[in-house]
Amino acid sequence: MTFPQPHPTAARLRPLLLLPALVTALIASLLLPATAARAATGGTLGTPVHLQVTAATEYGDTVLVSGSTAELGAWDPATAVPLTTDARSYPTWSVDLLLPPGGQLTYKYLKRTAAGAVEWESIPNRSVFLSGTGGETTLSDRWNVTGEHPLTAVFTATATTSWGQALYVSGDLAELGAWDPAKAVPLSTSHAVYPEWTGIASLPPNTAVRYKLLKKNADGTVVWEDGPNHATVTPPTGTLVLHDSWR
């Protein structure tokens, strides 16, 4: 007896018809571990956290964060999480994280120089509770500042200038322009008091500050004063008055 033979085209199509089922099975096998992990953590793999900090840096520095969880490096600078910035957002650095839901999180920022030297914030550890109820948590901080009300700083400087020049002050805080001449604080003078210049800025209390004077020419070029940075620590309250002379 002779049995009918399958059509050659149908024989070639049979493996192709099985392909969707094979792909579906493969996807299911890949998703199974994630589904089990999600069930074990109450429906989520972690709490999305957007972390950002305002921190002025020197050229080549990197801002990182470390803390009480393995995801933050467990206080080890070598495994701390780097934050990023760009020309538009600087001096704000940020990173998006997925952290264990529920419980208290403690963390701190650090800076790493191009040579590898590490500087931690000098304030106590930061602390936040991650509820794990869903939705992103945004943490917005400032380097070495714990959120107290700002105080008034009065900058006074003695500096002679050429026609068309203006005097400014900039420093390592965002309020002072984070070393960016375009964001520096302007100082003003008058015929009655020249060569004395004065400017005002709001600064965080209990904070170490480094700053320097600069002159802007009429054509936009900038001249910084010589010597090391000026340095001070802001008081907890009141008004800070600083007297400097151009070097």
C-alpha positions in Angstrom: 0.0 0.0 0.0 1.3 3.5 -0.8 0.7 6.2 1.7 0.3 9.8 0.6 3.5 11.9 1.1 3.3 15.4 2.7 3.6 18.3 0.4 7.2 19.6 0.3 6.1 23.1 1.2 4.1 22.0 4.3 7.2 20.1 5.5 9.3 23.2 5.4 6.6 25.3 7.2 6.1 23.0 10.2 9.3 24.1 12.1 8.3 27.7 11.5 4.8 27.2 13.0 6.4 25.8 16.1 8.7 28.9 16.5 6.2 31.2 18.4 5.6 28.5 21.0 9.3 28.0 21.6 9.8 31.8 22.0 7.0 32.0 24.4 8.4 29.2 26.5 11.9 30.8 26.5 10.5 34.2 27.7 8.5 32.5 30.5 11.6 30.7 31.7 13.6 33.9 31.8 10.9 35.8 33.7 10.2 33.1 36.3 13.1 34.0 38.6 12.2 37.7 38.5 8.5 36.8 39.2 9.5 34.8 42.2 11.8 37.6 43.6 9.0 40.1 43.1 6.6 37.9 45.1 9.2 37.5 47.9 9.5 41.3 48.2 5.8 42.1 48.3 5.4 42.8 44.5 8.5 44.9 43.8 12.2 44.3 43.3 13.1 47.5 45.2 12.3 51.1 45.8 13.2 53.5 43.0 15.3 56.3 44.4 16.4 59.4 42.6 19.3 60.8 44.5 20.7 64.3 43.8 23.2 66.6 45.6 24.4 70.1 44.9 28.2 69.9 45.2 30.9 72.1 43.7 34.0 70.2 42.7 37.5 70.8 41.3 38.3 69.7 37.8 38.6 65.9 37.7 36.6 65.3 40.9 33.8 62.7 41.1 30.9 62.8 43.5 29.8 59.4 44.9 27.4 58.1 47.6 27.8 55.3 50.0 25.7 54.0 52.8 24.2 51.2 54.9 23.2 48.8 52.0 25.2 46.7 49.7 23.7 48.6 46.8 25.5 51.8 48.1 28.8 50.0 48.7 28.3 49.4 52.5 30.5 52.4 53.4 33.4 51.2 51.3 34.7 54.1 49.1 36.0 51.6 46.6 32.4 50.3 45.9 30.6 53.6 46.4 28.1 54.6 43.7 29.2 57.5 41.4 26.8 60.3 40.5 26.9 62.2 37.2 26.5 65.8 36.1 26.8 67.8 32.9 27.3 71.4 31.7 23.6 72.2 32.1 23.0 70.6 35.5 26.3 71.3 37.3 26.8 71.7 40.2 23.9 69.2 40.7 24.9 65.6 40.6 22.4 62.7 40.4 21.9 59.0 40.1 18.9 56.6 39.9 19.0 53.6 42.2 16.9 50.6 43.1 17.2 50.1 46.9 15.7 47.5 49.3 12.1 48.5 50.2 11.2 49.3 53.8 13.5 50.2 56.7 16.0 52.9 57.5 18.6 54.0 55.0 21.7 55.9 56.1 24.1 57.4 53.6 26.7 60.0 52.9 28.4 61.7 50.0 32.1 61.7 49.2 34.3 63.2 46.6 37.2 61.4 44.8 39.9 63.3 43.1 41.5 62.3 39.8 44.5 61.1 41.9 42.2 58.9 44.0 42.1 60.9 47.2 38.7 60.6 49.1 36.9 63.3 51.0 33.8 62.5 53.0 31.1 65.0 54.1 31.9 66.2 57.6 28.3 66.2 58.8 26.6 63.2 60.5 25.2 60.4 58.4 22.1 61.2 56.4 19.0 59.1 57.2 15.7 58.4 55.5 13.0 55.7 55.8 12.1 53.9 52.6 8.5 52.7 53.0 8.4 50.4 49.9 4.8 51.2 49.2 5.6 52.0 45.5 6.5 55.1 43.6 9.9 56.8 43.3 11.5 58.5 46.2 13.5 61.7 45.4 16.2 62.8 47.8 17.6 66.2 47.2 20.6 67.2 49.2 23.5 69.7 49.4 27.1 68.8 50.1 27.9 69.1 53.8 24.5 70.8 54.6 21.8 69.3 56.7 19.0 71.7 55.7 19.1 74.6 58.1 18.0 78.1 57.2 20.6 80.1 55.2 22.3 83.1 56.6 23.5 86.3 55.1 27.2 86.6 54.1 28.6 90.1 53.3 31.8 90.1 51.2 33.9 93.2 51.3 37.1 93.5 49.3 39.7 96.1 48.5 40.6 96.0 44.8 41.7 98.5 42.2 40.3 98.0 38.7 40.8 99.3 35.2 38.0 101.0 33.2 35.3 98.5 32.4 36.4 95.9 34.9 34.0 94.5 37.6 34.7 92.5 40.7 33.1 89.2 41.7 33.5 86.4 44.2 33.1 82.7 43.5 33.7 79.6 45.5 32.9 76.0 46.2 29.2 76.4 47.0 26.4 76.6 44.5 25.4 79.9 46.1 28.8 81.3 45.0 28.6 79.9 41.5 30.6 76.7 42.2 33.7 78.2 40.7 31.9 79.2 37.5 32.7 82.8 36.6 29.3 83.1 34.8 27.5 82.4 38.1 29.8 84.3 40.4 28.4 86.8 42.9 28.9 90.5 41.8 30.4 93.1 44.1 29.6 96.7 43.7 31.4 100.0 44.5 30.9 103.8 44.1 33.0 106.9 43.8 32.6 107.5 47.5 34.0 104.2 48.7 36.2 103.0 45.8 38.4 100.8 45.9 36.1 99.1 48.5 33.6 96.6 47.0 30.7 94.9 48.6 28.4 92.0 47.7 25.9 89.8 49.5 25.1 86.1 49.3 22.9 83.6 51.2 25.0 80.7 52.5 24.2 77.6 54.5 25.1 77.7 58.2 27.8 75.6 59.9 29.5 75.1 56.5 33.1 75.3 55.4 33.5 77.7 52.5 36.4 78.2 50.0 36.2 81.3 47.7 38.2 83.6 45.6 37.9 87.1 44.0 37.9 87.6 40.2 37.7 90.5 37.8 35.7 90.4 34.6 36.9 92.6 31.8 34.6 94.4 29.4 35.3 91.8 26.7 34.2 89.0 29.0 37.7 87.7 29.9 38.3 86.7 33.5 41.3 87.3 35.8 41.4 85.4 39.1 43.4 86.7 42.1 46.7 85.0 42.9 47.4 82.8 45.9 45.4 80.0 47.7 41.7 80.1 48.2 40.2 82.1 51.0 38.6 79.9 53.6 36.0 80.3 56.4 33.3 78.4 58.2 29.9 80.0 58.4 28.3 80.5 61.8 25.1 78.7 62.9 23.1 81.9 62.8 23.4 85.7 62.2 25.4 87.5 59.6 28.9 86.7 58.3 31.1 89.6 57.3 34.3 88.9 55.3 37.1 91.4 54.6 39.6 90.6 51.9 42.1 92.4 49.6 42.9 91.5 46.0 46.1 89.5 45.7 
